[in-house]
Amino acid sequence: MSPPAPSSFASEALNPDGFLVLRPVGDVPECPEDFTCEYANPSAQVLLGDSLVGEPFLASRPTWRALRATWGATRVTGLRSEHLFRWDTGSGVHTLRVRAARARDGALYVWLSDLSWEVRASVGAMPEQDLLVAALEHLPDAFVALDARFQVRRVNRAAEQLLGRPRDQLEGQVLWDLVVDEPDVPLRQPLQRALVTGQPTEFETSPGTSQQTLHVTAVPVASGLLLYLKNTSRQHRGEEALRRASALFQAVMQGCPDALYTKNLEGRYTRINAAGAKLMGRGVEEVLGHTDEELWPDEAHASMAHDREVLAFRRTLTYEEAQSGQPGRVWLSTKGVLRDEQDQVFGLFGISRDISERKRMEEALRQNEARLQQALAAASVTLFDLRMPEGLLRWEHDAARLLGQEALAPEEPLAALLSRVHPEDRLSVAERLHHGTRLPGEVTLDFRVLDARGGVRRLTLWGRARAEDGRVQRIIGLLVDMTRRSPESPPGMVAA
């Protein structure tokens, strides 16, 4: 929507009070992120400065952010709001009466009346009692004055909001009729005790069936009690949510079999779970407050280098970290930075899993594979995997030597093998392979191939056809060089 033309507010341009048109910014109607100023009359520019139109209003005026929620409520409910506001212009502190109303197009109309001279004049002429009443009226906390029979004699605006009733429905009523349902609620006894003993008291209570938690300060005076009530429900809910989150975090941390820990910027452990301390061969108290260099000086270099890298790049990284000793251990560690509410880094977290057994199994498998390959090479044997119907043939190590080739690709078409088969055996081999892929079972072939120099080699293929989804998908087996094991066969010999 385009900003309104100045002519739309011709009457406001002559208004001695300031006038603003503010457009909310953000997706939450009841609490916008900010307001963009679309129009400001000359009086508003005198009060607030001339850099208003087109700029975010609250971003450069932090003091005014206290009105954001109130203005959001005005837009949602359509009810006008009015506040007294103290504004330091740099040349002096002004007392402003700020009134806001919702426009038809959803914008916010705001009128600013400078009451500074009126306030100073009225304060100078106001009796001391009136000054006290004015101060109590604008207290941020609820104020209730009670007589000796616990009847309400005076309330301020905050008390009206807290108790949910206008003052004409509060004043003259007995307090118990307003905020309690049972005679023995925690509110009655402390107030009676304060009235009898003459000693101020503070306590918290949740009156009757109310879901609110009130912090009550009761001050005895000659005429009765002065009560100051503060709604701490949100604070208690936040503390309860924090307590539950902390309990959940502790449960997860202590129940995890991996090592979970945090460190400060100096590299000292600030938290570690019992499983992590046990995997380190220490107790939790032995680890907290210490650095890796203090705990295992001979092996801390790699871990400390990884910590510095995570803090330098502000990223979550994963490493393998080895620990010597008998038996040696290998950790798979994921580390990242910890940030506070201001997005400042104050430490790092780590999750380390002991993968020593997995690494030993991987090494054992690698050695077994190496021994198998050595044995196959010594026996002039290699492995193959023929995948049908793609017709792709995958060779293992030493296949090139058996076939008399300089080199072979790890995977090649079946046609490449058939092209090396002796011309007299080629048709028989192709037919036998085709027949072997029709039904699962054993496949045995004796045939000759031509090597890279034109020589003839005698090979035997043993394999098993495997069926999947009702069709033969693979033939897996051995290819054996039989050239030196038996005399030359007549050309074209194929055995099944």
Secondary structure, 3 states (H helix, E strand, C coil): CCCCCHHHHHHHHCCCCEEEEEEEECCCCCCCCEEEEEEECHHHHHHHCCCCCCCECCCCCHHHHHHHHHHHHHHHHCCCEEEEEEEECCCCEEEEEEEEEECCCCCEEEEEEECHHHHHHHHHHCCHHHHHHHHHHCCCCEEEEEECCCEEEEECHHHHHHHCCCHHHHCCCEHHHHHCCCCCCCCHHHHHHHHHHCCCEEEEECCCCCCCCEEEEEEEECCEEEEEEEECHHHHHHHHHHHHHHHHHHHHHHHCCCEEEEEECCCCEEEECHHHHHHCCCCHHHHCCCCHHHHCCCCHHHHHHHHHHHHHHCCCEEEEEEECCCCCEEEEEEEEEEECCCCCEEEEEEEEEECHHHHHHHHHHHHHHHHHHHHHHHCCEEEEEEECCCCEEEECCCHHHHHCCCCCCCEEEHHHHHHHECHHHHHHHHHHHHHHCCCCEEEEEEEEEECCCCCEEEEEEEEEEEEECCEEEEEEEEEEECCCCCCCCCCCCCCC
